[in-house]
Amino acid sequence: MFPLPDPMREALAAAIEAADDGEVPVGAVITRGGKIIARAANAPRRLNDPTAHAEILAIRAAALVLDRDRLDGCDLWVTLEPCAMCAGAIAHARIDRVYYGADDPKGGAIAHGPRFFTQPTCHHHPEIYPHIGERDSADLLRTFFAARR
């Protein structure tokens, strides 16, 4: 077993913070040149904003840090396979690579559902690296939802 890369460990820490706030435990980190430039936790309930997914919040934060709308040269690390909304934002931001933890057969849009980046209408196709920290990410989600059933 290989140690988890620092950005995914940081995304998992953000996911734990989301769970502590009663949010679905998803965390995201954006790196550039191997350095973390943005970090976010899921916050739709806390912010009363259905678009406040961890990925969207991290993209917004990174765009502010870089003072531009395109995040080419950046990588996104997220604990759960992004949904269609987040995949669209990833494409528009021109993120180079997406590393994600757990698959999301119901709501995911990269390996499941619409497989967003394989569509001919998608104008940007990042490199995809699934299952990084998959067990830790899936365990967080299972524990969170088991406590609510």
Steps between C-alpha positions, in 0.01 A plus 500: 500500500633839402470803727231750403627811319490817712227668292264204545574489873408868514181437297406224747557740790263747331245220452514425874436869569198488270363198689557678832284784362224256399591518132560203271869427561670614182820701494699648212844647452654675200873489445731684264862400466449246778389767752151527644343830393137432600311270737128464558240284670145435383273779627158506323304493827727734691499756218141434385646455153439183298811578291732509804659164427859464616629501142318822408617677816859387439486617137369841611773531763776399256375748239522776761851395604619495139292804403368333185212284381706224340677252724723336241806359672285403799389165636182424695504244779153402627375223725197408287448464125374841382136548396394648165492856637855469634624326185370795299681743728820294473479517120432875498789558742731297273639296790777268377446193719229367731586255776203359686440250779168317508283421200147641506278262300187711568623855456843477342553633149852391412501118516123476546185668371570733209877437498528871440854519366433241228218705344570666166353825636759515779765753397770403754603152612719484812705192579308287751656297782232313697512311830769705676412461867190306399467296819533799733260708290240221477526424874431865583191500280372165635542610859330834434195348331473204743463748787206663319301184422 
